[in-house]
Amino acid sequence: MKQRTQGFTLIELLVVIAIIAILAAILFPVFARAREAARKATCISNLKQMGTGLMMYVQDYDEIYPVINQEADRIPGEQPHTHGGLKDTYPFLADVMQPYTKNEGVFRCPSFNKAVQRDANGLIVNNVGGSYAYRCFCGFGKPSNVAPIGPGAADLTQFLAAGYCKTAFTTSVGWTACGASMASMARPADHFLVFCNTFGVHAGETDSNVTNGKSVGGTPTVFMDGHAKFQPIDIGGFLKFICDPLNI
């Protein structure tokens, strides 16, 4: 007698494949949200370490916030201070915080995935200074609160009042933390100091939608008193967050 081989029919296979596809469609977004929640927690942890380090720095330097370039935008000739004794170089967040954090891995957000890179001289490579931004910006990579050098150096007032924030700050000290005194802050817990350079991905949105006021997002943030948390940004609230002046 011939023995009949047992197997699945085509209909049974198609039903099983359809069930797996449905389960995958349901579970993959859940797994993605769980993964992003873990990444956000890591990002906030990074910022907590930075906040602790910055408060240690402030205590070491007479309650004065450090002068740090906002991001790795290297513009030689506009920096009146030097880093490492080299002309036309200047410190970034990772440079100033290294003695306090002892670990450059904290400057990489797992979602933004931008780590610190250094060249053969040990200087941070242009535009690769990590995932986080410091509150010291004049619109052209030059730390504000510091006298510019040479022609073409713009100040924060020109940048912010030129249609971006639509806020006429009297001087750049009205916005920047660079060189500002902690004692002069009326509400340090309300003003950001360092933030993750993504305004949407941690909330499942695109940065452009959040910055253009089309969706709700947020970013992990260190405030000027050193505490860190996820800062939600509601629709239209991006400029309110980024252009908030310091009352000093």
Buried (B, 14 or more C-beta within 10 A) or exposed (E): EEEEEEEEEEEEEEEEEEEEEEEEEEEEEEEEEEEBEEBBBBBBEBBBBBBBBBBBBBEEEEBBBBBBBBBBBBBEBBBBEEBEEEEEBBBBBBBBBBEBBEEBEBBBBBBBEBBBBBEEEEBBEEEBBBBBBBBBBBBBBBBBBBEBBEEEBBBBBEBBEEEEBEBEBEEBBBBBBBBBEBEEBEEBEEBBBBBBBBBBBBBEBBBEBBBEBBBBBBBBBBBBBBBBBBBEBBEEBBBEBBBBBBEB
